[in-house]
Amino acid sequence: MMKAASALDYRRLARRRLPPFLFEYFDGGSYAEVTLRRNIADLEAVALRQRVLTDVSSLDLTTELFGRSQALPVALAPIGLAGLSARRGEVQAARAAEAAGVPFCLSTVSACSIGEVARGTVEPFWFQLYMIRDRGFMKDLLTQARAAGCTALLFTVDMPVPGSRYRDYRSGLAGAPGIDGIARRAFQAMLRPGWAWDVGLNGRPHSLGNVAPVVGKNSGLEDFFAWMRDNFDPSVRWSDLDFIRSEWDGPLIIKGILDAEDAREAARMGADGIVVSNHGGRQLDGVPSTAVALPPIADAVGDRLTVLVDGGVRSGLDVVRMLALGAKGVLLGRAWAFALAGGGQAGVAHMLRLIEAEMRVAMALTGRTSIAAIDQSALVEGLR
């Protein structure tokens, strides 16, 4: 097996290991994937100021987010069904994050439940929630999250309806109902015998984590996606944050902000933080990249709440770029899903070590010895 030297290498490993319907699900975006490409290209175009002859013999990468100290200014973002990348995958990823001293955020639509991840870890993790028509189910999830000691809630607001993801139709993950869809996916799984044995047969892939009680413990992916289409609430409004606050008294982070006015509204509504995010280019195609959207949002609300960001981050260098653009922390998405597929818990741990090492090099060569020192002055004017 090839040895990964970067997060991109884990993407190649994931392509080799995962059935095509799963790889395309993690890798793809919506419509023509314009925003997916922008996330990467615009971030790559951010130019940093190289500084020399400064003492960079001691670098401090620690930071504090929402009252808790962590080893790096990153967290593992919530990704639906990411646990299908490896056997009981979210537990493995959460353990790797725990060992690295960074937060892990569990998705509402994970393969592993809140309770399973809590039983498999020691440190508390974050939980992500969608607005769901069944408010009783939402209350139950928040009760479970509190019981598990979750330290922050990410409330995702950019998915009142699922985006149009052409790759999922082409791969057979969506749009191929009944026996036809099952047969297509089974054939693809046969082409990846390692995954089929470890995850497909022995990993309880149909437990469907947190939604099993409402979808059915032995339901298939068709039932899962049908439940998502029927139960995500398109009537969600800012006033619904009152419902969330009535059920959750910990840090509340609004995920899916791309506009400065929405960021100001989140601050007015009492959010503790936001995630500048376009859902990895998986929702509305053609919107700005997060690298472009981040600076005006950070300027507008950075002194009122904690600004996080995701989208297109594939290296520790990208993390430094996002911090210089105004973020206080960076969520890693596809990077950990692919590392999990390519190497399990050890792969995620290795990916985080690569991110840290790349951050150290970028900080040293820009003359920044602490996370707090990474700001807009680290950028080349006119090239950001």
C-alpha positions as CSV (number, residue, x, y, z in Angstrom):
1,M,0.0,0.0,0.0
2,M,1.2,3.5,-0.8
3,K,2.3,5.6,2.2
4,A,0.3,8.8,2.5
5,A,2.4,12.0,2.5
6,S,-0.5,14.3,2.5
7,A,-4.3,14.5,2.9
8,L,-4.6,14.3,-0.9
9,D,-2.8,10.9,-0.8
10,Y,-5.6,9.6,1.5
11,R,-8.1,10.7,-1.1
12,R,-6.4,8.4,-3.6
13,L,-6.3,5.6,-1.0
14,A,-10.0,6.1,-0.3
15,R,-10.8,5.8,-4.0
16,R,-9.1,2.4,-4.1
17,R,-10.8,1.1,-1.0
18,L,-14.4,2.4,-1.1
19,P,-17.1,1.2,-3.4
20,P,-17.6,3.9,-6.1
21,F,-21.1,4.9,-4.7
22,L,-19.5,5.8,-1.4
23,F,-16.4,7.5,-2.8
24,E,-18.5,9.7,-5.1
25,Y,-20.8,10.6,-2.3
26,F,-17.9,11.9,-0.1
27,D,-16.0,13.4,-3.0
28,G,-18.8,15.1,-5.0
29,G,-20.7,18.4,-4.9
30,S,-23.9,19.6,-6.3
31,Y,-24.9,20.4,-9.9
32,A,-21.8,21.2,-12.0
33,E,-19.6,21.4,-8.9
34,V,-18.5,25.0,-9.6
35,T,-18.4,25.9,-5.9
36,L,-16.6,22.6,-5.0
37,R,-13.8,23.7,-7.4
38,R,-13.9,27.3,-6.2
39,N,-13.4,26.2,-2.6
40,I,-10.1,24.7,-3.6
41,A,-8.9,27.1,-6.2
42,D,-9.7,30.3,-4.2
43,L,-7.9,28.9,-1.1
44,E,-4.9,27.9,-3.2
45,A,-4.7,31.5,-4.6
46,V,-4.4,33.0,-1.1
47,A,-0.8,34.3,-0.9
48,L,1.1,34.4,2.4
49,R,3.9,36.8,3.3
50,Q,7.2,35.0,3.7
51,R,9.2,36.6,6.5
52,V,12.8,35.8,7.3
53,L,15.3,36.2,10.2
54,T,12.7,35.9,12.9
55,D,13.1,33.5,15.8
56,V,10.7,30.7,15.1
57,S,12.5,28.1,17.3
58,S,9.4,27.8,19.5
59,L,5.9,27.5,17.9
60,D,2.7,27.3,19.9
61,L,-0.2,25.7,18.0
62,T,-2.6,25.5,21.0
63,T,-5.8,27.5,21.0
64,E,-9.0,27.8,22.9
65,L,-12.5,27.4,21.4
66,F,-15.7,27.8,23.4
67,G,-13.9,27.7,26.7
68,R,-11.8,24.6,26.1
69,S,-8.1,24.4,25.3
70,Q,-7.1,22.2,22.3
71,A,-3.8,21.2,20.7
72,L,-4.6,22.6,17.2
73,P,-7.1,25.1,15.8
74,V,-8.9,22.4,13.9
75,A,-11.9,20.1,14.5
76,L,-13.2,17.1,12.6
77,A,-16.4,18.3,10.8
78,P,-19.7,16.4,10.9
79,I,-20.1,14.3,7.8
80,G,-23.2,12.2,7.1
81,L,-22.5,8.5,6.8
82,A,-18.8,9.0,7.2
83,G,-18.8,5.9,9.5
84,L,-19.2,3.8,6.4
85,S,-15.7,4.6,5.4
86,A,-14.4,2.0,7.9
87,R,-15.9,-0.4,10.5
88,R,-17.8,1.7,13.0
89,G,-16.0,4.6,11.5
90,E,-17.1,7.6,13.6
91,V,-15.9,5.8,16.7
92,Q,-12.4,5.3,15.1
93,A,-12.3,9.0,14.0
94,A,-13.4,10.3,17.4
95,R,-10.7,8.3,19.1
96,A,-8.1,9.7,16.7
97,A,-9.3,13.3,17.4
98,E,-9.3,12.6,21.1
99,A,-5.7,11.4,21.0
100,A,-4.7,14.5,19.0
101,G,-6.4,16.9,21.4
102,V,-8.9,18.3,18.9
103,P,-12.7,18.2,18.8
104,F,-14.7,15.6,16.8
105,C,-18.2,16.5,15.7
106,L,-20.8,13.8,15.2
107,S,-23.4,14.2,12.5
108,T,-27.1,13.7,13.1
109,V,-27.0,11.3,10.1
110,S,-23.9,9.3,11.2
111,A,-23.5,5.6,10.9
112,C,-22.7,5.4,14.6
113,S,-25.0,6.7,17.2
114,I,-24.3,9.3,19.9
115,G,-24.3,6.5,22.5
116,E,-21.9,4.3,20.6
117,V,-19.4,7.1,20.1
118,A,-19.7,8.1,23.8
119,R,-19.0,4.5,24.9
120,G,-16.0,4.3,22.6
121,T,-14.3,7.5,23.8
122,V,-13.3,9.3,27.0
123,E,-13.3,13.0,26.1
124,P,-16.6,14.7,25.1
125,F,-17.3,15.5,21.5
126,W,-19.4,18.0,19.6
127,F,-22.8,17.1,18.0
128,Q,-24.4,18.5,14.8
129,L,-28.1,18.9,14.4
130,Y,-30.5,19.6,11.5
131,M,-33.9,21.2,11.8
132,I,-36.2,18.2,11.5
133,R,-40.0,18.2,11.2
134,D,-40.3,15.9,14.2
135,R,-39.4,18.2,17.1
136,G,-39.8,15.3,19.5
137,F,-37.1,13.4,17.7
138,M,-34.9,16.5,17.9
139,K,-35.5,16.8,21.6
140,D,-34.5,13.2,22.1
141,L,-31.3,13.7,20.1
142,L,-30.4,16.8,22.3
143,T,-31.2,14.8,25.4
144,Q,-28.8,12.1,24.3
145,A,-26.1,14.7,23.4
146,R,-26.4,16.2,26.9
147,A,-26.2,12.8,28.5
148,A,-23.1,12.0,26.5
149,G,-21.5,15.2,27.7
150,C,-21.3,16.9,24.3
151,T,-19.6,20.2,24.7
152,A,-20.9,22.1,21.7
153,L,-23.9,22.0,19.3
154,L,-23.5,22.7,15.6
155,F,-26.9,23.6,14.1
156,T,-26.7,23.3,10.4
157,V,-28.9,25.8,8.6
158,D,-28.0,25.5,4.9
159,M,-29.9,22.3,4.2
160,P,-33.6,23.0,4.3
161,V,-33.7,20.7,1.3
162,P,-31.0,18.4,0.0
163,G,-28.9,19.7,-2.9
164,S,-28.9,18.1,-6.4
165,R,-25.9,15.9,-6.4
166,Y,-25.5,14.4,-9.9
167,R,-22.7,12.0,-8.9
168,D,-25.0,10.2,-6.4
169,Y,-27.5,9.4,-9.2
170,R,-24.8,8.3,-11.6
171,S,-23.2,6.0,-9.0
172,G,-26.4,4.3,-7.9
173,L,-26.5,5.8,-4.4
174,A,-29.6,7.8,-5.3
175,G,-32.2,7.5,-8.0
176,A,-32.1,3.7,-8.3
177,P,-34.9,2.5,-6.2
178,G,-35.6,-1.0,-4.9
179,I,-33.7,-4.1,-6.2
180,D,-31.9,-2.2,-8.9
181,G,-30.2,0.2,-6.5
182,I,-29.3,-2.6,-4.1
183,A,-27.9,-4.7,-7.0
184,R,-25.8,-1.8,-8.3
185,R,-24.3,-1.1,-4.9
186,A,-23.8,-4.8,-4.2
187,F,-21.9,-5.2,-7.4
188,Q,-19.7,-2.2,-6.6
189,A,-19.0,-3.6,-3.1
190,M,-17.9,-6.8,-4.7
191,L,-15.2,-4.9,-6.5
192,R,-13.9,-3.7,-3.1
193,P,-13.7,-7.0,-1.2
194,G,-11.7,-5.5,1.7
195,W,-14.4,-3.0,2.4
196,A,-17.2,-5.5,1.7
197,W,-15.8,-7.8,4.4
198,D,-14.8,-5.3,7.0
199,V,-17.6,-2.8,6.7
200,G,-20.4,-4.2,4.5
201,L,-20.6,-7.6,6.2
202,N,-19.1,-7.2,9.6
203,G,-19.6,-3.6,10.3
204,R,-23.3,-3.5,10.8
205,P,-23.7,-0.9,8.0
206,H,-27.5,-0.8,8.1
207,S,-27.8,0.3,11.8
208,L,-28.0,4.0,10.5
209,G,-26.9,5.4,13.8
210,N,-29.1,8.1,15.4
211,V,-31.9,7.8,12.9
212,A,-32.4,4.0,13.4
213,P,-35.3,4.5,15.8
214,V,-37.3,6.4,13.3
215,V,-36.1,4.8,10.0
216,G,-35.8,1.2,11.3
217,K,-32.8,-0.7,12.5
218,N,-32.6,-3.0,9.4
219,S,-33.5,-0.3,6.8
220,G,-31.4,0.3,3.7
221,L,-29.9,3.4,2.2
222,E,-33.1,4.0,0.2
223,D,-35.1,4.3,3.4
224,F,-32.4,6.5,4.9
225,F,-32.4,9.0,2.0
226,A,-36.2,8.9,1.8
227,W,-36.4,9.8,5.5
228,M,-34.0,12.8,4.9
229,R,-36.1,14.1,2.0
230,D,-39.3,13.8,4.0
231,N,-38.1,15.1,7.4
232,F,-35.7,17.9,6.8
233,D,-37.8,21.0,7.5
234,P,-37.8,23.7,4.7
235,S,-39.9,26.0,6.9
236,V,-36.9,26.7,9.3
237,R,-36.5,30.3,10.3
238,W,-34.4,32.4,12.6
239,S,-37.1,32.2,15.3
240,D,-36.5,28.4,15.5
241,L,-33.3,29.1,17.3
242,D,-35.5,29.8,20.3
243,F,-36.5,26.2,20.2
244,I,-32.9,25.0,20.0
245,R,-31.9,27.3,22.9
246,S,-34.8,26.0,25.1
247,E,-33.4,22.5,24.7
248,W,-29.6,23.2,24.7
249,D,-27.7,25.4,27.2
250,G,-24.2,24.8,25.9
251,P,-22.2,26.6,23.2
252,L,-24.4,27.0,20.0
253,I,-22.6,27.2,16.7
254,I,-24.6,28.1,13.5
255,K,-23.2,26.1,10.5
256,G,-23.8,27.2,6.9
257,I,-23.3,31.0,7.0
258,L,-22.1,32.6,3.7
259,D,-23.4,36.2,4.1
260,A,-22.3,38.9,6.5
261,E,-25.9,39.9,7.2
262,D,-26.8,36.3,8.2
263,A,-23.7,36.3,10.4
264,R,-24.9,39.5,12.1
265,E,-28.3,37.9,12.6
266,A,-26.7,34.8,14.2
267,A,-24.9,37.2,16.6
268,R,-28.2,39.0,17.4
269,M,-29.9,35.7,18.1
270,G,-27.3,34.8,20.7
271,A,-25.2,32.2,18.9
272,D,-21.8,31.6,20.3
273,G,-20.2,30.9,17.0
274,I,-20.7,30.3,13.3
275,V,-19.2,28.1,10.6
276,V,-18.6,29.9,7.3
277,S,-19.6,27.1,5.1
278,N,-21.2,26.2,1.7
279,H,-21.6,22.6,2.8
280,G,-18.4,21.6,0.9
281,G,-20.0,22.7,-2.4
282,R,-22.8,20.2,-1.9
283,Q,-25.8,22.5,-1.7
284,L,-26.3,25.6,-3.8
285,D,-23.8,25.5,-6.7
286,G,-22.4,28.8,-7.9
287,V,-22.1,30.5,-4.5
288,P,-18.8,32.0,-3.3
289,S,-16.0,29.9,-1.9
290,T,-15.6,30.0,1.8
291,A,-12.1,31.6,1.3
292,V,-13.8,34.6,-0.4
293,A,-16.8,34.7,1.9
294,L,-14.8,34.5,5.1
295,P,-13.0,37.9,5.4
296,P,-16.1,40.2,5.2
297,I,-17.9,37.9,7.6
298,A,-15.1,37.9,10.1
299,D,-14.8,41.7,9.8
300,A,-18.5,42.0,10.5
301,V,-18.9,39.8,13.5
302,G,-15.5,38.5,14.6
303,D,-15.6,40.5,17.9
304,R,-19.1,39.2,18.7
305,L,-18.8,35.5,18.2
306,T,-16.3,32.8,17.3
307,V,-15.9,32.4,13.5
308,L,-15.0,28.9,12.2
309,V,-14.7,27.9,8.6
310,D,-14.6,24.8,6.3
311,G,-14.4,24.1,2.6
312,G,-11.4,23.2,0.4
313,V,-9.0,22.7,3.3
314,R,-6.5,19.9,2.3
315,S,-3.4,20.8,4.2
316,G,-1.9,22.5,7.2
317,L,-0.9,25.3,4.8
318,D,-4.6,25.7,4.0
319,V,-5.4,25.9,7.7
320,V,-2.9,28.8,8.1
321,R,-4.5,30.5,5.1
322,M,-8.0,30.3,6.7
323,L,-6.7,31.6,10.0
324,A,-5.1,34.6,8.2
325,L,-8.4,35.2,6.4
326,G,-10.1,35.7,9.8
327,A,-11.1,32.3,11.2
328,K,-10.5,31.3,14.8
329,G,-10.7,27.6,13.9
330,V,-11.0,25.3,10.9
331,L,-13.2,22.3,10.3
332,L,-11.7,19.4,8.4
333,G,-14.2,17.5,6.4
334,R,-13.3,15.3,3.4
335,A,-9.7,15.1,4.7
336,W,-10.7,12.9,7.7
337,A,-13.3,10.9,5.8
338,F,-10.7,9.9,3.2
339,A,-8.1,9.2,5.9
340,L,-10.6,7.0,7.7
341,A,-11.3,5.1,4.5
342,G,-7.6,4.8,3.7
343,G,-6.2,3.8,7.1
344,G,-8.9,3.7,9.8
345,Q,-8.2,5.3,13.1
346,A,-4.5,5.2,12.4
347,G,-5.1,7.0,9.1
348,V,-7.0,9.8,10.8
349,A,-4.3,10.2,13.5
350,H,-1.6,10.3,10.7
351,M,-3.6,12.9,8.7
352,L,-3.8,15.1,11.8
353,R,-0.1,14.8,12.4
354,L,0.5,15.8,8.7
355,I,-1.7,18.9,9.2
356,E,0.2,19.8,12.3
357,A,3.6,19.4,10.6
358,E,2.5,21.5,7.6
359,M,1.1,24.2,9.9
360,R,4.5,24.4,11.7
361,V,6.3,24.9,8.4
362,A,3.9,27.5,7.2
363,M,4.0,29.4,10.6
364,A,7.8,29.3,10.7
365,L,8.2,30.6,7.1
366,T,5.7,33.4,7.8
367,G,7.3,34.3,11.1
368,R,4.2,33.5,13.2
369,T,5.0,31.8,16.5
370,S,1.5,31.4,17.8
371,I,-2.0,30.9,16.5
372,A,-3.0,34.3,17.8
373,A,-0.3,35.9,15.6
374,I,-1.8,34.6,12.4
375,D,-4.0,37.4,11.1
376,Q,-4.5,39.4,7.9
377,S,-1.1,40.9,8.2
378,A,0.2,37.5,7.1
379,L,-1.4,38.0,3.7
380,V,0.0,39.6,0.6
381,E,-2.2,42.5,-0.3
382,G,-3.9,42.2,-3.7
383,L,-3.4,38.4,-3.8
384,R,-6.1,37.3,-1.4
